[in-house]
Amino acid sequence: MADPVFATGQQIGLLGGPLYTTYKVLGAAALARQKKGQAVYWLETNDADFSEINHFTYLDKKNSLKTLRWDKDTGGLSCGLILVDEKLTEILNIFFDDLTQTEWTKTLRELAMSCYRPGKTLREASSQLASALYGSLGVRIFDPSKDGFLKEIRPILEREIEAAKPGKQCNAFLRVNGKRLALFKTKTGVIFRDKRPADLESGVLLPNLKTRSVCQDAYFNTEVYVAGPGEVAYLAELGPWYRRHGVKPARIQRRMSAVLLEPRTKRLLQRCSLTAEEVLAKSREDLIKEIRTRESSVNLPEIKNQLSDITEEYLNRIEKLELDRKAVYNALTPVLKTILGRKRADINTALGRKPADAGELHDRLLPGGLHQERVFNLFYFMNRYGGLNFVQWLMQQHRFESQVLEVGRA
């Protein structure tokens, strides 16, 4: 009997994609170790949504949030078939130059550049990088664009197209000349979005969101699939598709979720008298406002509202005296703005760096208003805390629940 398979999957992403991808892979590896099975990382190379993967965000050496974007006309190709070019290597070099330089920066730059070499496909680059990151954990990197796999799952997708109702989109794509094209059922056959007839023998059938998991579990007889919270929801609705094709669904295990607290993050929390939970519960703007109000004991927005009410009352009295209300308003406005500006400057002087510290805290824990694990990639943390050994450290900390992990501890 073959070893049980513990799988996870994610669309390819630059530099390995966001942190939650790593958390999913670690979950599959942890289960495989516990159950003496095989961990499989389904590296989704067939997806064609380039805008989802063409950028990454990080904190530079000045602790400022920065995003780099790879602008490229992909011609609608599946992401795995897109060629690495010099523009991407230029972006990667900017990234490594922007990072705080550590004993691991040079090695990590060399690793990235060896994977993302101009002329390689993103499929090749991403597979090589994933092997470097997770190979030591015994994880098998699986590329679902390989001909052998696509040939084996074709009968499932053909049945799915046959079962589609006329007027509906089919739960399969046809890849023609590298482009992933949607299929639509009609009373007489199958067409593309532009109404052209679709010859299913002219290309390769690919699964879509609903059939990907069915094909995965049919191919691997998956024991457990490690899923993100969004996946858990839609996988729970796939029972009819599994029954249609006679495939046993994998058990679903929700992935780990973690907030990584760096030493500087901890110092900022202490300086601002905040907890990580308090930062995570507020928008960046609201957090800074709260710090201003708390530290200065002055609620500037409230003062502005009160001043506005008083001014309105005064102008109403002016109007009753048959004086020029507009002229008085125009004369008062710059004076009030000057007074409020001076008050704001006095508050800023008294507060020092605390509002800026609160803003940086939010950038570290909720960059761009999103959870840290959905924005930052593994390389930022590997550069600061041990290179590839940081992956091993994360593996040691792994557990299937939400947690806060302090990194960089002595």
C-alpha positions as CSV (number, residue, x, y, z in Angstrom):
1,M,0.0,0.0,0.0
2,A,1.3,3.4,-0.9
3,D,2.2,5.9,1.8
4,P,-0.7,8.3,2.7
5,V,-0.5,11.7,1.0
6,F,-0.9,14.9,2.9
7,A,-1.2,17.7,0.4
8,T,-1.6,21.4,0.1
9,G,-1.5,23.8,-2.8
10,Q,-1.2,27.4,-3.8
11,Q,-0.8,29.5,-6.9
12,I,2.9,30.3,-7.7
13,G,4.1,33.6,-6.3
14,L,7.2,35.7,-6.6
15,L,9.9,34.7,-4.0
16,G,7.6,31.8,-2.9
17,G,4.5,33.9,-2.4
18,P,3.1,35.3,0.9
19,L,3.9,33.7,4.3
20,Y,0.6,31.8,4.5
21,T,1.9,29.6,1.6
22,T,4.8,28.5,3.8
23,Y,2.4,27.8,6.7
24,K,0.3,25.5,4.4
25,V,3.4,23.6,3.3
26,L,4.6,23.2,6.8
27,G,1.2,21.8,7.8
28,A,1.5,19.1,5.1
29,A,5.0,18.3,6.2
30,A,4.0,18.1,9.8
31,L,1.2,15.7,9.1
32,A,3.4,13.5,6.9
33,R,6.0,13.2,9.7
34,Q,3.3,12.3,12.3
35,K,1.5,9.8,10.1
36,K,4.6,8.5,8.2
37,G,3.3,9.6,4.8
38,Q,4.3,11.8,1.9
39,A,3.8,15.6,1.9
40,V,2.9,17.1,-1.5
41,Y,2.9,20.8,-2.4
42,W,0.7,21.3,-5.4
43,L,2.4,24.3,-7.1
44,E,-0.4,25.7,-9.2
45,T,1.2,26.8,-12.4
46,N,-1.9,26.7,-14.7
47,D,-3.6,29.8,-13.2
48,A,-3.5,32.8,-15.5
49,D,-4.2,35.7,-13.1
50,F,-0.8,37.4,-13.3
51,S,-2.0,40.5,-11.4
52,E,-2.3,38.4,-8.3
53,I,1.3,37.3,-8.3
54,N,3.3,40.1,-10.0
55,H,4.3,42.0,-6.9
56,F,5.6,41.7,-3.4
57,T,5.7,44.0,-0.3
58,Y,8.3,44.3,2.4
59,L,9.9,46.6,5.0
60,D,13.1,48.2,3.7
61,K,16.2,49.1,5.7
62,K,14.4,52.3,6.8
63,N,11.5,50.3,8.1
64,S,9.2,51.8,5.4
65,L,6.6,49.7,3.7
66,K,7.5,49.2,0.0
67,T,5.9,47.3,-2.9
68,L,7.7,46.2,-6.0
69,R,5.7,45.3,-9.1
70,W,6.7,43.4,-12.2
71,D,4.8,45.0,-15.1
72,K,4.7,42.7,-18.1
73,D,2.3,41.9,-21.0
74,T,1.8,38.2,-20.5
75,G,-0.5,37.8,-23.5
76,G,-2.9,35.8,-21.4
77,L,-0.5,32.9,-20.8
78,S,-0.8,30.6,-17.8
79,C,1.5,32.1,-15.1
80,G,3.7,29.0,-15.1
81,L,4.6,29.6,-18.8
82,I,5.6,33.3,-18.4
83,L,9.3,33.8,-19.0
84,V,11.5,35.5,-16.5
85,D,13.1,38.6,-17.9
86,E,15.7,41.2,-17.0
87,K,13.0,43.5,-15.6
88,L,12.2,40.9,-12.9
89,T,15.9,40.3,-12.0
90,E,16.2,44.1,-11.7
91,I,13.3,44.2,-9.3
92,L,14.8,41.3,-7.3
93,N,18.1,43.2,-7.0
94,I,16.3,46.3,-5.8
95,F,14.6,44.2,-3.2
96,F,17.9,42.7,-1.9
97,D,19.6,46.1,-2.0
98,D,16.7,47.6,0.0
99,L,16.9,45.0,2.8
100,T,19.0,45.5,5.9
101,Q,22.2,43.7,5.0
102,T,22.9,40.7,7.1
103,E,25.2,37.6,7.0
104,W,22.4,35.8,5.0
105,T,21.6,38.5,2.4
106,K,24.3,37.4,-0.2
107,T,23.3,33.7,-0.1
108,L,19.6,34.5,-0.4
109,R,20.2,36.8,-3.3
110,E,22.3,34.1,-5.0
111,L,19.5,31.6,-4.4
112,A,16.8,33.9,-5.9
113,M,18.9,34.8,-8.9
114,S,19.8,31.2,-9.6
115,C,16.1,30.4,-9.7
116,Y,14.8,33.5,-11.5
117,R,17.2,33.4,-14.4
118,P,16.1,35.2,-17.6
119,G,14.7,32.7,-20.1
120,K,13.4,30.3,-17.5
121,T,9.6,29.9,-17.1
122,L,8.0,30.9,-13.8
123,R,7.1,27.2,-13.5
124,E,10.7,26.2,-13.6
125,A,11.8,29.1,-11.3
126,S,9.1,28.5,-8.8
127,S,9.7,24.7,-8.7
128,Q,13.4,25.2,-8.1
129,L,12.8,27.7,-5.4
130,A,10.2,25.5,-3.6
131,S,12.6,22.6,-3.7
132,A,15.3,24.8,-2.1
133,L,12.9,26.0,0.6
134,Y,11.1,22.8,1.5
135,G,13.1,19.9,0.1
136,S,14.8,19.3,3.4
137,L,11.4,18.8,5.0
138,G,10.7,15.9,2.6
139,V,8.1,17.7,0.6
140,R,7.4,16.6,-2.9
141,I,6.9,19.6,-5.3
142,F,4.2,18.7,-7.7
143,D,3.6,20.6,-11.0
144,P,0.1,20.0,-12.3
145,S,0.9,21.3,-15.8
146,K,2.9,18.1,-16.6
147,D,1.5,16.0,-19.5
148,G,1.3,12.8,-17.6
149,F,-0.9,14.2,-14.9
150,L,-3.1,16.1,-17.4
151,K,-3.6,13.0,-19.5
152,E,-4.7,11.0,-16.4
153,I,-7.3,13.5,-15.2
154,R,-8.7,14.3,-18.7
155,P,-11.6,11.7,-18.4
156,I,-12.8,13.6,-15.2
157,L,-12.8,16.9,-17.0
158,E,-14.5,15.4,-20.1
159,R,-17.3,14.0,-17.9
160,E,-17.6,17.4,-16.2
161,I,-18.0,19.2,-19.5
162,E,-20.6,16.6,-20.5
163,A,-22.5,17.2,-17.3
164,A,-22.6,21.0,-17.7
165,K,-25.9,22.6,-18.5
166,P,-26.4,24.6,-21.7
167,G,-25.8,28.3,-21.1
168,K,-23.4,27.6,-18.2
169,Q,-19.6,27.8,-17.9
170,C,-17.9,24.4,-17.7
171,N,-15.8,23.5,-14.7
172,A,-12.7,23.1,-16.9
173,F,-10.5,25.2,-19.1
174,L,-8.8,24.4,-22.4
175,R,-5.2,25.5,-22.8
176,V,-4.4,26.4,-26.4
177,N,-0.9,27.7,-27.3
178,G,-0.2,28.4,-23.6
179,K,-3.4,30.4,-23.0
180,R,-6.0,29.1,-20.5
181,L,-9.5,29.6,-22.1
182,A,-12.9,29.3,-20.4
183,L,-15.4,26.9,-21.9
184,F,-19.2,27.3,-22.2
185,K,-21.8,24.7,-22.9
186,T,-24.4,25.2,-25.5
187,K,-27.2,22.9,-26.8
188,T,-25.0,21.8,-29.7
189,G,-21.5,21.7,-28.1
190,V,-18.9,23.8,-26.4
191,I,-17.7,27.3,-27.2
192,F,-15.2,29.8,-26.0
193,R,-16.2,33.1,-24.4
194,D,-16.0,34.9,-27.8
195,K,-18.6,32.3,-29.2
196,R,-16.1,30.4,-31.3
197,P,-16.6,26.6,-31.3
198,A,-14.1,24.9,-29.0
199,D,-12.4,21.8,-30.3
200,L,-11.4,19.9,-27.2
201,E,-8.8,18.0,-29.1
202,S,-7.0,21.2,-30.0
203,G,-5.5,21.7,-26.6
204,V,-5.1,20.4,-23.0
205,L,-8.0,20.3,-20.5
206,L,-7.2,21.9,-17.2
207,P,-9.3,21.9,-14.0
208,N,-10.9,25.0,-12.5
209,L,-11.6,25.9,-8.9
210,K,-14.3,23.2,-8.5
211,T,-12.6,20.4,-10.2
212,R,-9.0,21.0,-9.1
213,S,-9.5,19.3,-5.7
214,V,-11.4,16.4,-7.3
215,C,-8.5,15.8,-9.7
216,Q,-5.9,16.2,-7.0
217,D,-7.6,13.6,-4.7
218,A,-8.3,11.2,-7.6
219,Y,-4.6,11.3,-8.6
220,F,-3.1,11.1,-5.1
221,N,-5.9,9.5,-3.1
222,T,-5.2,12.3,-0.7
223,E,-5.5,11.6,3.0
224,V,-5.6,15.2,4.3
225,Y,-5.5,18.5,2.5
226,V,-4.2,21.5,4.4
227,A,-6.4,24.5,3.5
228,G,-6.7,28.2,4.1
229,P,-9.9,29.6,5.7
230,G,-11.3,30.6,2.3
231,E,-10.6,27.1,0.9
232,V,-12.3,25.4,3.8
233,A,-15.5,27.2,2.9
234,Y,-15.6,26.3,-0.8
235,L,-14.2,22.7,-0.3
236,A,-17.2,22.0,2.0
237,E,-19.5,22.6,-1.0
238,L,-17.8,20.2,-3.4
239,G,-19.6,17.0,-2.3
240,P,-21.7,16.7,-5.5
241,W,-18.6,17.0,-7.7
242,Y,-16.8,14.2,-5.8
243,R,-19.8,12.0,-6.0
244,R,-20.2,12.6,-9.7
245,H,-16.7,11.3,-10.4
246,G,-16.6,8.6,-7.7
247,V,-13.7,10.2,-5.9
248,K,-13.1,10.0,-2.1
249,P,-12.5,13.6,-0.8
250,A,-9.6,14.3,1.5
251,R,-10.1,15.3,5.1
252,I,-9.6,19.0,5.5
253,Q,-7.2,20.5,8.0
254,R,-7.2,24.3,8.4
255,R,-3.7,25.7,8.2
256,M,-1.7,27.4,10.9
257,S,-2.0,31.2,11.1
258,A,0.8,33.1,12.7
259,V,1.8,36.7,13.5
260,L,5.6,37.1,13.6
261,L,6.9,39.6,16.2
262,E,10.4,40.9,15.5
263,P,12.5,42.4,18.3
264,R,11.8,45.9,16.9
265,T,8.1,45.2,16.8
266,K,8.2,44.3,20.4
267,R,10.1,47.5,21.3
268,L,7.5,49.6,19.4
269,L,4.6,47.9,21.2
270,Q,6.2,48.6,24.6
271,R,7.0,52.2,23.6
272,C,3.4,52.8,22.5
273,S,1.9,50.8,25.4
274,L,0.0,48.6,22.9
275,T,-0.6,44.9,22.5
276,A,-0.4,43.1,19.1
277,E,-4.1,42.4,19.4
278,E,-4.9,46.1,19.8
279,V,-2.9,47.0,16.7
280,L,-4.6,44.2,14.7
281,A,-8.0,45.4,15.7
282,K,-7.7,49.0,14.2
283,S,-7.1,50.7,10.9
284,R,-3.8,52.6,10.6
285,E,-5.5,55.9,10.7
286,D,-7.6,55.1,13.8
287,L,-4.6,53.7,15.6
288,I,-2.6,56.9,15.1
289,K,-5.5,59.0,16.1
290,E,-5.9,56.9,19.3
291,I,-2.2,57.4,20.2
292,R,-2.5,61.2,19.6
293,T,-5.5,61.5,21.8
294,R,-4.3,59.2,24.6
295,E,-0.8,60.7,24.8
296,S,-1.7,64.4,24.5
297,S,-5.0,64.2,26.5
298,V,-6.3,66.5,23.7
299,N,-9.0,65.3,21.3
300,L,-8.2,67.5,18.3
301,P,-11.1,66.3,16.2
302,E,-13.5,67.1,19.1
303,I,-12.0,70.6,19.5
304,K,-12.5,71.2,15.7
305,N,-16.1,70.1,16.0
306,Q,-16.7,72.3,19.0
307,L,-15.0,75.3,17.3
308,S,-17.1,74.7,14.2
309,D,-20.3,74.8,16.3
310,I,-19.3,78.0,18.1
311,T,-18.3,79.6,14.8
312,E,-21.6,78.7,13.2
313,E,-23.5,80.2,16.2
314,Y,-21.4,83.4,15.9
315,L,-22.0,83.7,12.2
316,N,-25.8,83.3,12.7
317,R,-25.7,86.2,15.2
318,I,-23.7,88.3,12.7
319,E,-26.3,87.6,10.1
320,K,-29.1,88.8,12.4
321,L,-27.3,92.1,12.7
322,E,-27.6,92.4,9.0
323,L,-23.8,92.2,8.6
324,D,-22.0,90.4,5.8
325,R,-21.8,86.8,7.0
326,K,-19.6,85.6,4.1
327,A,-17.0,88.4,4.7
328,V,-16.8,87.6,8.4
329,Y,-16.5,83.8,7.6
330,N,-13.7,84.5,5.1
331,A,-11.8,86.6,7.7
332,L,-12.2,84.1,10.5
333,T,-11.3,80.9,8.5
334,P,-7.5,81.5,8.1
335,V,-7.2,82.7,11.7
336,L,-8.9,79.5,13.0
337,K,-6.7,77.3,10.7
338,T,-3.6,79.0,12.0
339,I,-4.7,78.5,15.6
340,L,-5.5,74.8,15.0
341,G,-2.3,74.3,13.1
342,R,-0.3,75.7,16.0
343,K,-2.2,73.4,18.4
344,R,-1.5,70.4,16.2
345,A,2.2,71.3,16.0
346,D,2.4,71.6,19.8
347,I,0.8,68.2,20.2
348,N,3.2,66.7,17.6
349,T,6.2,68.1,19.5
350,A,4.9,66.7,22.8
351,L,4.2,63.3,21.2
352,G,7.6,62.9,19.6
353,R,7.8,59.8,17.5
354,K,4.9,57.9,19.0
355,P,2.4,58.5,16.1
356,A,5.1,57.4,13.6
357,D,5.9,54.4,15.8
358,A,2.2,53.5,15.8
359,G,2.1,53.8,12.0
360,E,5.1,51.5,11.7
361,L,3.6,49.0,14.1
362,H,0.5,48.8,11.8
363,D,2.8,48.4,8.8
364,R,4.5,45.5,10.5
365,L,1.4,43.7,11.7
366,L,-1.3,44.7,9.2
367,P,0.7,45.9,6.1
368,G,-1.7,47.8,3.8
369,G,-4.6,46.8,6.1
370,L,-4.1,43.1,5.4
371,H,-2.8,40.3,7.7
372,Q,0.9,40.1,7.8
373,E,0.9,36.5,6.5
374,R,-1.0,37.6,3.4
375,V,1.5,40.3,2.4
376,F,5.1,39.6,3.5
377,N,7.1,36.8,1.9
378,L,9.5,34.4,3.5
379,F,12.7,36.1,2.2
380,Y,12.2,39.2,4.3
381,F,12.3,37.1,7.5
382,M,15.0,34.7,6.3
383,N,17.2,37.6,5.6
384,R,16.9,38.8,9.2
385,Y,16.7,35.5,11.1
386,G,18.8,32.7,9.8
387,G,18.6,32.2,6.1
388,L,17.1,28.9,5.1
389,N,17.4,27.7,8.7
390,F,14.5,30.0,9.4
391,V,12.2,27.6,7.6
392,Q,13.4,24.8,9.9
393,W,12.8,27.1,12.9
394,L,9.2,27.8,11.7
395,M,8.7,24.0,11.3
396,Q,9.7,23.5,14.9
397,Q,7.1,26.1,16.0
398,H,4.3,24.7,13.8
399,R,0.9,23.9,15.3
400,F,-2.5,24.0,13.7
401,E,-3.9,27.1,15.3
402,S,-3.5,30.8,15.5
403,Q,-0.4,32.0,17.3
404,V,2.0,34.8,17.9
405,L,5.6,33.9,17.3
406,E,8.5,35.9,18.6
407,V,11.4,35.8,16.1
408,G,15.0,36.7,16.7
409,R,15.1,35.7,20.3
410,A,18.5,34.9,21.8
